[in-house]
Amino acid sequence: MSHLFPTYGRWNIEPAAGKGSYLIDQTGKEYLDFTSGIGVLNFGHCHPDITESVKKQLDKFWHTSNLFSLPVQEETASAIAELSGLERVFFSNSGAEANEAAIKLARKATGKSKIITCYQSFHGRTFATMAATGQEKVRTGYGQMLETFKYIEFNSIQDLEDAADNETAAIMLEIVQGEGGIHIIKPEFIKKLEEIRSKTGALLIIDEVQTGIGRTGKSFAFQHFDIKPDIITLAKGLGNGIPVGAMAGREELAEFFGPGSHGSTFGGNPISLASAKAVLSELTKEGFTRSVEEKGKLLIARLQDELQESPVVKEIRGLGLMVGIELKEDAAPYLKALQKQGLLTLPAGPNIVRLLPPLTVTEIELNKAIEHIAQTLAKKKQVV
Ligand SMILES: *Cc1c(COP(=O)(O)O)cnc(C)c1O
C-alpha cells in the first residue's frame, strides 16, 4: 500500500532521467516532454548552465535564513525589477505563496479587503489562494471560504464594472488562464481594467506564475499589452525545477512590507536563487523571447492546419508556447494515446489538451510532436 495521501492521480510512467525536451523512463523509453513539469522546465530538463549554477552553490552553503543578506537575492531581484519595471521583490517557495504575499500586501497597502478574481482562474491551493481561485472543484468540501474574493467572468467588462468599487483592494488575474483552459485576455478588457483601476484605486495584480519567464513569448505576459501592473507573481518557470516563487511590486508598496510584516524561512534560499539567477540570465539572452514567440506561432499555425478537418477538435488557441487544443469530448483518452506514442501533454479542464513544451524546444521536436498530435486527433475520422 502507498503511504502517500492520494491527492494526485498518477501516470503510469517511472521517470529515470531528463535531458532537454526528453524524459526517459525506467524501461529506457523516451518521451518528448510537452508538460515541462507543468510549465516549470522552461529551459528543459537539466539545462547545463542552470545545473552548474546550482551545483556551485551546493558546494558553498545551502541555507542561512533571511537574518542574513545574500547578494544572490539582490542580484536576482534586480534582474526581475529590470525586466518587469517593478522595483521591489519578495521571494517565496511557490506560486501560491507568491500570491499570498500579493494578497496580503494589497490588503495592507489599500486598507481594503475586497479582491476581484475571475471564474476559471487558478491561483493556488493555500486557504487564501484556494478561495481566490474561481473554480468550484478546487474549493469543494472545505467549508466556508474567505469572503475577501468576488468572482467575475473573465473578459466581461460588464461584470468588472459591476464588481469594482471604492472598497476594492485589488483585481487579480492571469493574462492567459492556464489551468482554466488556455483562455486569453482581451485587449478591451485590459483597457477597462486600467480605467477601473484609476477610478477606484484598486491595485492590479497579475498572476504570472504560469505565463511568466518567457512562456508566452515575452518575459512576462502583461508585456503583450500597454500596462504596468502594481504587482506580479512568479514561480513555476522561475527556478526551472528548483522550488522558488517571487512577488514583484511597485516601489510605493515597499513601506507596507517593512521588517516583521511578512516572511518565510525558506523564501529566497540561496540554492533556489542560484537556479533563478541562471534562469533569468538564459531568459535575457539576445533573441530568446523572440524565438519563443516565433516557435509558438509556428506551432499554433501548423496545428490549425493539420487539424482543420479533425472531427474532435473544436478550437486551437494559445500565446507563445502556451497552447490549448479544445476538443468536443473528454481529452483524457487522447492524452493517453499521445503518451503511448511518446508525447507527454497536459489536460486543462476536461476537454483541453494543453501543450507547455520547454521554451528551448527545437523545430524538429515541435514537428515531431505535431505529427503525433495530428495522427492521434485525426483518428476519430477513420472510425466515423
Ligand atoms: C500553478 C499556478 C499557481 C500555484 O503555484 P504553486 O507553485 O503550485 O503553488 C498559481 N497561479 C497560477 C496561474 C498557476 O498556474
PDBQT file of the ligand as one rigid body, heavy atoms in Angstrom, charges set to zero:
ROOT
HETATM    1  C1  LIG A 401       0.472  26.728 -10.752  1.00  0.00    +0.000 C 
HETATM    2  C2  LIG A 401      -0.151  28.027 -10.526  1.00  0.00    +0.000 A 
HETATM    3  C3  LIG A 401      -0.245  28.581  -9.231  1.00  0.00    +0.000 A 
HETATM    4  C4  LIG A 401       0.155  27.828  -7.994  1.00  0.00    +0.000 C 
HETATM    5  O1  LIG A 401       1.522  27.596  -7.924  1.00  0.00    +0.000 OA
HETATM    6  P1  LIG A 401       2.084  26.542  -6.858  1.00  0.00    +0.000 P 
HETATM    7  O2  LIG A 401       3.572  26.648  -7.014  1.00  0.00    +0.000 OA
HETATM    8  O3  LIG A 401       1.539  25.210  -7.230  1.00  0.00    +0.000 OA
HETATM    9  O4  LIG A 401       1.627  26.976  -5.526  1.00  0.00    +0.000 OA
HETATM   10  C5  LIG A 401      -0.778  29.852  -9.104  1.00  0.00    +0.000 A 
HETATM   11  N1  LIG A 401      -1.189  30.542 -10.176  1.00  0.00    +0.000 NA
HETATM   12  C6  LIG A 401      -1.109  30.046 -11.419  1.00  0.00    +0.000 A 
HETATM   13  C7  LIG A 401      -1.563  30.878 -12.574  1.00  0.00    +0.000 C 
HETATM   14  C8  LIG A 401      -0.594  28.767 -11.639  1.00  0.00    +0.000 A 
HETATM   15  O5  LIG A 401      -0.560  28.260 -12.876  1.00  0.00    +0.000 OA
ENDROOT
TORSDOF 0
